[in-house]
Amino acid sequence: QVQLVESGGGLVQPGGSLRLSCAASGSIFRINAKGWYRQAPGKDRELVAVFNSDGSTNYADSVKGRFTISINNAKNTVYLQMNSLKPDDTAVYFCNADLYYRSGRDGSIRLRDNYWGQGIQVTVSS
């Protein structure tokens, strides 16, 4: 089954750090990571960090200087390093990516679909 699987969430005290991982599983040739988003209770889903088409990154103002998005293409995994966490960072975090496969018919690399992870809880509290 092709999917994005997130890990690394949990409960952390204010000022602490967590690293979220988002791994593509199934018959995947490569991942084109779009970014990380989050949704707090009673709020809309919001952008946290994204990759632009040229490989540069953008961050929400609320996380600039504290969060870092990165990717390991060999592992088809995207990460979100979160430092200096605040209670306002409490939310369910989602990764988003385009997943590609190699056609068995002609060997070309093709887009399978855009995928969202299942979401992972991050709670920042003392």
Secondary structure, DSSP 8 states (H G I E B T S, - for coil): --EEEEE--EEE-TT--EEEEEEEESS-SEEEEEEEEEE-TTS--EEEEEE-TTS-EEE-TTTTTTEEEEEEGGGTEEEEEE-S--GGG-EEEEEEEEEEEE-TTT--EEEEEEEE---EEEEE--
